[in-house]
Amino acid sequence: MYALTKADVFLYPRITNTYLQEHFPGLQVILQIALMKKILAALSVFVLLFFVFACDKNNNVSLFFSPSDDVALGQQVSDEIRADPNFELLSRAAYADAYVYLDSMVNAILNSGEVAYRDEFAWQVTIVQDDNTLNAFAAPGGYIYVYTGLIKYLNDADALAGVMGHEIAHADLRHTSRNLQRQYGVSFLLSLLVGEEASTLETIAAQVAGTAAGLSFSREFETESDERSVEYLAQTGFACDGAKLFFERLEASGQGGNTPEFLSTHPSPENRIENITDKATEENCDTTPSGNGGYAAFVNSLP
């Protein structure tokens, strides 16, 4: 009897298909199943590599978290914050005038044409009542929080716009999601996306909410946000180097070594002032102070 080999199957398909059907009907099915498994495995690897090496809107390596996942995680973080008695959030109904001013500033930045996820993210800003804290932070998906202590300390529209630009950049550049990918690994995040670890997403949201006020990012991410803030503000009526004003005030008051968590990672205030100034020079954008029209009234509208 002729000994059929795999080579025969591929070299003589017309002959072997008939031969297999007549003499080895089960073997043909087995070979077809094996071939299909190999094809599916190859496709799986291709899809995985596509997601890993594709780029998002900011030309960063694409995340397993999609923009809609960022928004979903940010919403869960927002819910955790609202349920946490340590956060005293000012209601929009009670402090309507304050929110009109702040929303106008944030919208000017969002409408600069430089925010990649302008339409995909939620972009909600909330004021936290705490005059003793100089802080602001961004949760994934565009949920921004700023403390009354920081607003009153800055006392300058350009400076606050610089900080808002910095925080918007953290969200728009998806820094928290990129940190999560590094922390938990690709395989774990993939299991989240296919629903195998759905409850874990709630745990991550609670952890992010619990540390949100003290989120810290790498030197790379902080520099990215500083520079992106300049790019945002260059397309608004605010001084494009507004982000450096906060650091200049810290330096002038002798608090350079006590930078709040939201701006404290790695680069020293003096280095960040220099970097922001260099970026403004590179962009050739307007650094003329915009004036503080309405800022005093904004501050006075706060508790």
C-alpha positions in Angstrom: 0.0 0.0 0.0 1.2 3.5 -0.8 2.3 5.4 2.3 0.6 8.9 2.2 2.7 11.7 3.5 1.9 15.3 4.4 4.0 16.4 1.5 1.7 14.4 -0.8 -1.3 16.3 0.6 0.0 19.7 -0.3 1.8 18.7 -3.6 -1.0 16.8 -5.1 -4.2 18.2 -3.8 -6.5 17.1 -6.6 -5.3 13.5 -6.3 -5.0 13.3 -2.6 -8.4 14.9 -1.8 -10.1 12.1 -3.7 -7.7 9.5 -2.3 -8.3 10.7 1.3 -12.0 10.8 0.8 -12.0 7.2 -0.4 -9.5 5.6 1.8 -9.0 7.9 4.9 -12.2 10.0 5.3 -11.4 10.7 9.0 -7.8 11.8 8.3 -8.8 14.6 6.0 -11.1 16.1 8.6 -8.3 15.9 11.2 -5.8 17.6 8.9 -8.4 20.3 8.1 -9.0 21.0 11.8 -5.2 21.1 12.5 -4.7 23.5 9.7 -7.6 25.7 10.9 -6.1 25.8 14.4 -2.8 27.0 13.0 -4.5 29.7 11.0 -6.4 30.9 14.0 -3.3 30.9 16.1 -1.5 32.9 13.5 -4.4 35.4 13.3 -4.4 35.7 17.1 -0.7 36.6 17.1 -1.3 39.1 14.3 -4.1 40.8 16.1 -2.1 40.9 19.3 0.9 42.4 17.5 -1.4 44.9 15.8 -2.8 46.2 19.1 0.6 46.2 20.7 2.4 48.1 17.9 -0.4 50.3 16.6 -0.4 53.9 17.8 -3.2 55.9 19.4 -4.1 59.5 18.5 -1.0 60.9 20.3 1.3 58.5 18.4 1.9 56.5 21.6 1.9 52.7 21.4 -1.7 51.7 21.5 -3.1 50.5 24.8 -5.4 47.5 25.4 -7.5 50.1 27.2 -9.6 51.9 24.5 -10.6 55.5 24.9 -14.1 54.3 26.0 -12.4 52.1 28.6 -10.6 55.2 29.9 -14.0 57.0 30.2 -15.6 53.9 32.0 -12.7 53.7 34.4 -12.8 57.5 35.0 -16.5 57.3 35.7 -15.9 54.6 38.3 -13.1 56.6 39.9 -15.5 59.6 39.9 -18.2 57.6 41.7 -15.6 56.4 44.3 -14.5 60.0 44.9 -18.1 61.2 45.3 -18.8 58.5 47.9 -15.6 59.3 49.8 -16.2 61.7 52.7 -12.6 62.9 52.5 -13.5 64.8 49.3 -15.7 67.8 49.9 -16.9 68.5 46.3 -18.6 71.9 45.5 -21.9 71.4 43.8 -22.5 73.1 40.5 -25.9 74.3 41.7 -24.6 76.1 44.7 -21.5 77.6 43.1 -22.8 78.2 39.6 -20.7 81.4 39.0 -17.5 79.7 40.0 -18.2 76.8 37.5 -19.1 79.2 34.7 -15.6 80.8 35.0 -13.7 77.5 35.4 -15.7 75.8 32.6 -14.9 78.8 30.3 -11.2 78.4 31.0 -11.3 74.6 30.5 -13.3 74.8 27.3 -10.9 77.4 25.8 -8.1 74.7 26.2 -10.3 71.9 25.0 -11.2 73.9 21.9 -7.6 74.8 21.1 -7.6 72.1 18.4 -4.7 70.4 20.1 -6.6 68.0 22.4 -6.6 64.6 20.7 -9.5 63.1 22.6 -11.6 66.3 22.7 -14.7 64.5 21.6 -14.2 61.0 23.1 -13.6 61.9 26.7 -16.0 63.2 29.3 -14.1 66.4 30.3 -15.8 67.2 33.6 -14.1 69.5 36.0 -15.0 69.5 39.7 -13.8 71.9 42.5 -12.7 70.3 45.8 -13.2 72.4 48.9 -9.9 72.4 50.9 -8.0 75.7 51.3 -5.0 74.0 52.9 -4.2 71.8 49.9 -2.4 72.9 46.7 -3.5 70.2 44.4 -5.2 69.2 41.2 -5.4 65.9 39.5 -7.0 64.1 36.5 -8.7 60.7 36.4 -8.8 58.7 33.2 -11.3 59.8 30.6 -11.1 63.5 31.3 -12.4 63.8 34.9 -10.5 66.8 36.3 -10.4 67.9 40.0 -8.9 71.2 41.3 -8.7 72.3 45.0 -9.8 75.7 46.3 -6.4 76.0 48.0 -4.6 75.9 44.7 -7.0 78.3 43.0 -6.5 80.9 45.8 -2.8 80.3 46.0 -2.2 81.0 42.3 -4.4 84.1 42.2 -3.7 84.3 38.5 -5.7 83.2 35.4 -2.7 82.3 33.3 -1.2 80.2 36.1 -4.5 78.3 36.7 -4.9 77.8 32.9 -1.3 76.4 32.9 -2.2 73.9 35.6 -5.5 73.0 33.9 -3.6 72.4 30.7 -1.2 70.2 32.5 -4.0 68.1 34.0 -5.9 67.9 30.7 -2.7 66.6 29.1 -2.3 63.8 31.7 -5.8 62.6 30.7 -5.5 63.3 26.9 -2.1 61.5 26.8 -3.7 58.6 28.8 -1.0 58.5 31.4 -2.9 56.6 34.0 -3.9 53.9 31.5 -0.3 53.7 30.3 0.8 53.3 33.9 -1.8 50.5 34.5 -0.5 48.7 31.4 3.0 48.8 32.8 1.9 47.9 36.3 -0.4 45.0 35.5 0.9 43.7 32.2 -0.6 43.1 28.8 -2.0 39.7 29.5 -3.9 40.9 32.6 -5.4 43.9 30.9 -6.4 41.7 28.0 -8.3 39.5 30.4 -10.1 42.6 31.7 -11.2 43.6 28.2 -12.7 40.2 27.4 -14.6 40.2 30.6 -12.7 37.6 32.5 -11.7 40.0 35.3 -14.6 42.4 35.4 -14.7 42.7 39.2 -11.0 43.5 39.2 -11.7 46.7 37.2 -13.8 47.9 40.1 -10.9 47.2 42.4 -8.5 49.1 40.2 -10.9 52.1 40.1 -11.1 52.1 43.9 -7.3 52.0 44.1 -7.0 54.8 41.6 -9.6 56.9 43.4 -7.9 56.2 46.8 -4.6 57.6 45.4 -5.9 60.1 42.9 -5.1 63.1 45.0 -1.5 61.9 45.3 -1.0 60.5 41.8 2.5 60.7 40.6 3.9 60.2 37.2 7.3 59.6 35.7 9.7 62.3 34.6 8.7 61.5 31.0 5.0 61.9 31.7 5.4 65.1 33.7 7.5 66.6 30.9 5.0 65.6 28.3 2.2 67.3 30.2 4.2 70.5 30.8 5.0 70.7 27.1 1.5 69.8 25.9 0.2 72.5 28.3 2.3 75.1 26.3 0.9 73.8 23.0 -2.7 74.0 24.3 -2.4 77.5 25.7 -0.7 78.8 22.5 -4.0 78.5 20.8 -5.9 80.4 23.6 -5.9 83.9 25.0 -3.8 82.8 27.9 0.0 83.1 28.2 1.3 79.9 26.7 3.9 79.5 29.4 1.3 79.8 32.2 2.3 76.4 33.7 5.7 77.9 34.8 4.0 80.6 36.9 3.1 78.1 39.6 6.7 77.0 40.0 8.0 80.6 39.9 5.6 81.4 42.8 6.9 78.4 44.7 10.5 79.5 44.1 9.8 83.1 45.2 8.1 82.0 48.4 10.9 79.6 49.2 8.7 76.5 48.8 10.5 75.0 45.8 11.3 71.9 47.8 7.7 71.4 48.8 6.0 71.0 45.4 2.6 69.3 45.7 2.3 65.7 44.6 0.5 66.6 41.4 3.5 68.4 40.0 6.3 66.9 42.1 7.7 63.9 40.3 11.4 64.1 39.5 12.1 67.4 37.6 12.8 70.2 40.1 10.8 73.4 39.9 13.8 75.3 38.4 14.3 72.7 35.7 10.6 72.7 34.8 10.5 76.5 34.6 13.4 76.2 32.1 11.8 73.4 30.2 8.5 75.3 29.9 10.3 78.5 28.8 12.3 76.5 26.2 9.1 74.9 24.9 7.4 78.4 24.6 10.4 79.6 22.7 10.3 76.6 20.4 6.6 77.2 19.7 7.2 80.9 19.3 3.9 81.5 21.2 2.6 84.5 23.1 3.8 84.7 26.7 2.1 88.1 27.3 -0.1 87.9 30.5 -3.7 87.8 29.6 -4.7 89.9 32.6 -6.8 88.7 35.5 -10.2 89.8 34.3 -12.7 88.0 36.4 -10.2 86.0 38.4 -10.8 88.0 41.6 -14.6 87.5 41.3 -14.0 83.8 40.6 -12.0 83.5 43.8 -14.6 85.5 45.8 -17.3 83.2 44.6 -15.7 80.2 46.4 -16.4 79.4 50.0 
